[in-house]
């Protein structure tokens, strides 16, 4: 579904990604792990068109999307849940979901998806008329995920969904991520600093260090790798 081929991304004259190559198959949960500043978020922003690569290709279902506007990338079937959630705090929960469906015109499908998400996150239904800024951190993460899903993506990009959340809420969020993958057949590209949890839910994983992919394998093999355990799992 997705393939990055030797992607170089810069911020001005500062290079953040060096020849990053990876692939995501339809129906998978893929995780990208690494330390702060490794380039994980830059990888997602390169895919979603927020930070366009200077060199390399990003192929989505065979089409090179480098240089394409972010809204057009959303229309193709890619949605991103950004690091820090970035919901619209003054809009209600319901209005935030409307923003996620902004590019859609199928009213029946939009309402069906809204109902599904309210079943998935009952607290959002209960608070649908409250401003997003009044929600707790975990509830805002649920809202950010739901807003992205309202675009009905084939590929969902998740950037640090556990950031700032209590362990119990984090576990709940990750259970929902797995449910979305299974129920909706939504392919998921997960960037996460909690390497242990990310590798538990993923099919495959990549390790990013200083803007370069240094390792890739099945998730369970990365979990058992002594180098990964020392560097990222505290073992």
Buried (B, 14 or more C-beta within 10 A) or exposed (E): BBBBBEBBBBEEEEBBBBBBBBBBEEBBBBBBBBBEEBBBBBBBBBBBBBBBBEBBBBBBEEEEBBEBEBEEBBEBBBBBBBBBBEBBEEBBBBBBBBEBBEEBEEEEEBEEBBEBBBEBBEBBBEBBEBBBEEBEEBBBBBBBBBBBBBBBBBBBBBBBBBBEBEEEBBEBBBEBBBEBBEEBEBBBBBBBBBBBBBBBBBBBBBBBBEBBBEBBBEBBBBBEBEEBBEBBBEE
